């Protein structure tokens, strides 16, 4: 089976791991949050992976950098939602710390990826 370039990106691999964590985290959120915070957190996490994949397929570095910017923005949006979910008592402090740490790691990798594209223009 062919491996695409995005599958080799450490940022995408960690973002994929983050998706699994977010889906697990949100499965026990209150039912009234299904179309609110649960949906938004899941969409943010998926957006990170999707924009990394799409950015890796762009021909110009400028285009790739733009998709990496969007992925980074989605990671910060997700961090905000993680903070709020903890404020609302939907996650405990251990889960909050784990989620925050992996978002920090993913956003750092995305930042490096974005920077590398900007430097080559």
DRENPA-3360 file (N, C-alpha, C; in nm, 2 decimals, always signed):
BEGIN
1 = XXXXXXXX = +0.08/-0.12/+0.00/+0.00/+0.00/+0.00/+0.09/+0.12/+0.00 ~ +0.05/+0.22/-0.08/+0.13/+0.35/-0.09/+0.11/+0.43/+0.03 ~ +0.22/+0.49/+0.08/+0.21/+0.58/+0.19/+0.22/+0.72/+0.13 ~ +0.13/+0.81/+0.17/+0.13/+0.95/+0.13/+0.22/+1.03/+0.21 ~ +0.27/+1.14/+0.16/+0.37/+1.22/+0.23/+0.32/+1.27/+0.37 ~ +0.19/+1.30/+0.38/+0.14/+1.35/+0.51/+0.14/+1.25/+0.62 ~ +0.14/+1.12/+0.58/+0.14/+1.01/+0.68/+0.28/+1.00/+0.74 ~ +0.38/+1.06/+0.68/+0.52/+1.06/+0.73/+0.54/+1.18/+0.82;
9 = XXXXXXXX = +0.46/+1.28/+0.82/+0.47/+1.39/+0.91/+0.45/+1.36/+1.05 ~ +0.55/+1.39/+1.14/+0.53/+1.37/+1.28/+0.41/+1.45/+1.33 ~ +0.39/+1.57/+1.28/+0.28/+1.65/+1.33/+0.15/+1.58/+1.30 ~ +0.14/+1.52/+1.18/+0.01/+1.46/+1.14/-0.01/+1.33/+1.23 ~ +0.10/+1.26/+1.25/+0.09/+1.14/+1.34/+0.04/+1.17/+1.48 ~ +0.10/+1.28/+1.53/+0.06/+1.32/+1.67/-0.08/+1.38/+1.67 ~ -0.12/+1.45/+1.56/-0.26/+1.50/+1.55/-0.36/+1.38/+1.54 ~ -0.32/+1.28/+1.47/-0.41/+1.16/+1.46/-0.43/+1.10/+1.60;
17 = XXXXXXXX = -0.32/+1.09/+1.68/-0.33/+1.04/+1.82/-0.42/+1.13/+1.90 ~ -0.40/+1.27/+1.88/-0.49/+1.36/+1.95/-0.63/+1.34/+1.92 ~ -0.67/+1.31/+1.79/-0.81/+1.28/+1.75/-0.87/+1.17/+1.83 ~ -0.79/+1.06/+1.85/-0.84/+0.95/+1.92/-0.86/+0.99/+2.07 ~ -0.78/+1.07/+2.12/-0.79/+1.11/+2.26/-0.91/+1.20/+2.28 ~ -0.93/+1.29/+2.18/-1.05/+1.39/+2.19/-1.18/+1.31/+2.18 ~ -1.18/+1.22/+2.09/-1.31/+1.14/+2.07/-1.34/+1.06/+2.20 ~ -1.23/+1.00/+2.26/-1.25/+0.93/+2.39/-1.29/+1.03/+2.50;
25 = XXXXXXXX = -1.23/+1.14/+2.51/-1.26/+1.24/+2.61/-1.41/+1.29/+2.60 ~ -1.45/+1.31/+2.48/-1.59/+1.37/+2.46/-1.70/+1.27/+2.46 ~ -1.67/+1.15/+2.46/-1.78/+1.05/+2.45/-1.86/+1.05/+2.58 ~ -1.81/+1.09/+2.69/-1.88/+1.10/+2.82/-1.93/+1.24/+2.86 ~ -1.91/+1.33/+2.76/-1.97/+1.47/+2.79/-2.12/+1.46/+2.80 ~ -2.18/+1.56/+2.87/-2.33/+1.56/+2.88/-2.39/+1.55/+2.74 ~ -2.51/+1.49/+2.73/-2.58/+1.48/+2.61/-2.62/+1.61/+2.55 ~ -2.64/+1.71/+2.64/-2.68/+1.84/+2.59/-2.57/+1.91/+2.52;
33 = XXXXXXXX = -2.45/+1.86/+2.53/-2.33/+1.92/+2.46/-2.30/+1.85/+2.33 ~ -2.38/+1.75/+2.29/-2.35/+1.67/+2.17/-2.34/+1.76/+2.05 ~ -2.43/+1.86/+2.03/-2.42/+1.95/+1.92/-2.35/+2.08/+1.95 ~ -2.29/+2.09/+2.07/-2.22/+2.21/+2.11/-2.07/+2.17/+2.13 ~ -2.03/+2.17/+2.25/-1.88/+2.15/+2.28/-1.83/+2.02/+2.22 ~ -1.90/+1.91/+2.23/-1.86/+1.78/+2.18/-1.83/+1.79/+2.03 ~ -1.92/+1.84/+1.96/-1.91/+1.85/+1.81/-1.80/+1.94/+1.78 ~ -1.79/+2.06/+1.85/-1.68/+2.16/+1.81/-1.54/+2.10/+1.84;
41 = XXXXXXXX = -1.53/+2.03/+1.95/-1.40/+1.98/+1.98/-1.36/+1.87/+1.88 ~ -1.45/+1.79/+1.84/-1.42/+1.69/+1.75/-1.38/+1.75/+1.61 ~ -1.46/+1.85/+1.57/-1.44/+1.91/+1.44/-1.30/+1.98/+1.44 ~ -1.27/+2.05/+1.55/-1.13/+2.11/+1.56/-1.02/+2.01/+1.55 ~ -1.03/+1.90/+1.62/-0.93/+1.79/+1.61/-0.92/+1.74/+1.47 ~ -1.03/+1.71/+1.41/-1.03/+1.66/+1.27/-0.97/+1.76/+1.17 ~ -1.00/+1.89/+1.20/-0.95/+2.00/+1.11/-0.79/+2.00/+1.12 ~ -0.74/+1.98/+1.23/-0.59/+1.98/+1.24/-0.53/+1.87/+1.15;
49 = XXXXXXXX = -0.58/+1.75/+1.16/-0.53/+1.64/+1.07/-0.55/+1.67/+0.92 ~ -0.67/+1.72/+0.89/-0.71/+1.74/+0.75/-0.63/+1.85/+0.69 ~ -0.60/+1.96/+0.76/-0.53/+2.07/+0.71/-0.38/+2.03/+0.69 ~ -0.33/+1.95/+0.78/-0.19/+1.90/+0.77/-0.18/+1.82/+0.64 ~ -0.27/+1.73/+0.62/-0.27/+1.64/+0.50/-0.28/+1.73/+0.38 ~ -0.38/+1.82/+0.37/-0.40/+1.90/+0.25/-0.28/+1.99/+0.23 ~ -0.22/+2.05/+0.33/-0.10/+2.13/+0.31/+0.01/+2.06/+0.26 ~ +0.03/+1.93/+0.29/+0.14/+1.85/+0.24/+0.13/+1.82/+0.09;
57 = XXXXXXXX = +0.01/+1.84/+0.04/-0.01/+1.80/-0.10/+0.00/+1.93/-0.19 ~ +0.01/+2.04/-0.13/+0.02/+2.16/-0.21/+0.16/+2.18/-0.28 ~ +0.16/+2.23/-0.39/+0.29/+2.25/-0.47/+0.37/+2.36/-0.42 ~ +0.31/+2.47/-0.39/+0.40/+2.58/-0.35/+0.41/+2.59/-0.19 ~ +0.52/+2.63/-0.15/+0.54/+2.64/+0.00/+0.45/+2.74/+0.06 ~ +0.41/+2.85/-0.01/+0.32/+2.95/+0.04/+0.18/+2.88/+0.06 ~ +0.14/+2.80/-0.03/+0.01/+2.74/-0.01/+0.01/+2.64/+0.11 ~ +0.12/+2.56/+0.11/+0.14/+2.47/+0.22/+0.14/+2.54/+0.36;
65 = XXXXXXXX = +0.21/+2.65/+0.36/+0.22/+2.73/+0.49/+0.08/+2.77/+0.53 ~ -0.01/+2.81/+0.44/-0.14/+2.86/+0.47/-0.22/+2.75/+0.54 ~ -0.21/+2.63/+0.49/-0.29/+2.52/+0.55/-0.23/+2.48/+0.68 ~ -0.10/+2.50/+0.70/-0.04/+2.47/+0.83/-0.08/+2.58/+0.93 ~ -0.10/+2.70/+0.88/-0.16/+2.81/+0.97/-0.30/+2.78/+1.02 ~ -0.38/+2.72/+0.93/-0.52/+2.69/+0.97/-0.51/+2.57/+1.07 ~ -0.43/+2.47/+1.05/-0.41/+2.36/+1.14/-0.37/+2.41/+1.28 ~ -0.28/+2.51/+1.28/-0.23/+2.57/+1.41/-0.35/+2.64/+1.47;
73 = XXXXXXXX = -0.42/+2.72/+1.40/-0.54/+2.78/+1.45/-0.64/+2.69/+1.51 ~ -0.66/+2.58/+1.45/-0.75/+2.47/+1.50/-0.70/+2.41/+1.63 ~ -0.57/+2.40/+1.64/-0.51/+2.35/+1.76/-0.53/+2.44/+1.88 ~ -0.52/+2.57/+1.85/-0.54/+2.67/+1.96/-0.69/+2.68/+1.99 ~ -0.78/+2.66/+1.89/-0.92/+2.66/+1.92/-0.95/+2.53/+2.01 ~ -0.89/+2.42/+1.98/-0.91/+2.30/+2.06/-0.86/+2.32/+2.20 ~ -0.75/+2.39/+2.22/-0.70/+2.41/+2.35/-0.80/+2.50/+2.43 ~ -0.85/+2.60/+2.37/-0.96/+2.68/+2.44/-1.07/+2.59/+2.48;
81 = XXXXXXXX = -1.12/+2.50/+2.40/-1.23/+2.41/+2.43/-1.19/+2.32/+2.54 ~ -1.07/+2.27/+2.54/-1.02/+2.18/+2.65/-1.02/+2.26/+2.79 ~ -0.98/+2.38/+2.78/-0.98/+2.47/+2.90/-1.12/+2.48/+2.95 ~ -1.21/+2.52/+2.86/-1.35/+2.54/+2.90/-1.42/+2.41/+2.95 ~ -1.39/+2.30/+2.88/-1.45/+2.17/+2.93/-1.40/+2.14/+3.07 ~ -1.28/+2.17/+3.11/-1.23/+2.15/+3.24/-1.30/+2.25/+3.34 ~ -1.32/+2.37/+3.30/-1.39/+2.47/+3.38/-1.53/+2.43/+3.41 ~ -1.60/+2.36/+3.31/-1.73/+2.32/+3.33/-1.75/+2.18/+3.40;
89 = XXXXXXXX = -1.63/+2.12/+3.43/-1.63/+2.00/+3.51/-1.65/+1.87/+3.42 ~ -1.63/+1.89/+3.29/-1.65/+1.77/+3.20/-1.53/+1.68/+3.19 ~ -1.41/+1.74/+3.24/-1.29/+1.66/+3.24/-1.23/+1.68/+3.38 ~ -1.16/+1.58/+3.43/-1.09/+1.60/+3.56/-0.95/+1.66/+3.52 ~ -0.88/+1.69/+3.63/-0.75/+1.76/+3.61/-0.64/+1.67/+3.54 ~ -0.65/+1.54/+3.56/-0.55/+1.45/+3.50/-0.58/+1.45/+3.35 ~ -0.70/+1.43/+3.31/-0.74/+1.43/+3.17/-0.71/+1.57/+3.10 ~ -0.74/+1.67/+3.17/-0.71/+1.81/+3.13/-0.56/+1.82/+3.10;
97 = XXXXXXXX = -0.48/+1.78/+3.19/-0.33/+1.79/+3.17/-0.28/+1.71/+3.05 ~ -0.33/+1.59/+3.04/-0.29/+1.50/+2.93/-0.33/+1.57/+2.80 ~ -0.46/+1.62/+2.79/-0.51/+1.68/+2.66/-0.43/+1.80/+2.63 ~ -0.40/+1.89/+2.73/-0.33/+2.01/+2.71/-0.19/+1.98/+2.67 ~ -0.12/+1.88/+2.72/+0.01/+1.85/+2.69/+0.02/+1.80/+2.54 ~ -0.07/+1.72/+2.50/-0.06/+1.67/+2.36/-0.09/+1.78/+2.26 ~ -0.18/+1.87/+2.30/-0.21/+1.99/+2.21/-0.09/+2.08/+2.20 ~ -0.02/+2.10/+2.31/+0.10/+2.18/+2.32/+0.21/+2.11/+2.22;
105 = XXXXXXXX = +0.22/+1.98/+2.23/+0.32/+1.91/+2.14/+0.28/+1.93/+2.00 ~ +0.15/+1.90/+1.96/+0.11/+1.91/+1.82/+0.12/+2.05/+1.77 ~ +0.08/+2.15/+1.85/+0.09/+2.29/+1.80/+0.24/+2.33/+1.78 ~ +0.33/+2.28/+1.86/+0.47/+2.31/+1.84/+0.52/+2.25/+1.71 ~ +0.48/+2.13/+1.68/+0.52/+2.06/+1.56/+0.47/+2.13/+1.44 ~ +0.34/+2.18/+1.45/+0.28/+2.25/+1.34/+0.36/+2.38/+1.32 ~ +0.39/+2.45/+1.43/+0.46/+2.58/+1.42/+0.60/+2.56/+1.34 ~ +0.67/+2.45/+1.38/+0.79/+2.42/+1.31/+0.77/+2.39/+1.16;
113 = XXXXXXXX = +0.67/+2.32/+1.13/+0.64/+2.28/+0.99/+0.61/+2.41/+0.91 ~ +0.53/+2.50/+0.97/+0.49/+2.62/+0.91/+0.61/+2.71/+0.89 ~ +0.70/+2.72/+0.99/+0.82/+2.80/+0.98/+0.91/+2.75/+0.87 ~ +0.92/+2.62/+0.85/+1.00/+2.56/+0.75/+0.95/+2.60/+0.61 ~ +0.82/+2.61/+0.59/+0.77/+2.64/+0.46/+0.79/+2.79/+0.43 ~ +0.78/+2.87/+0.54/+0.80/+3.02/+0.52/+0.94/+3.05/+0.49 ~ +1.04/+2.97/+0.54/+1.18/+3.00/+0.52/+1.22/+2.96/+0.38 ~ +1.15/+2.88/+0.31/+1.19/+2.83/+0.18/+1.12/+2.92/+0.07;
121 = X = +1.04/+3.01/+0.10/+0.98/+3.10/+0.00/+1.08/+3.21/-0.05;
% end
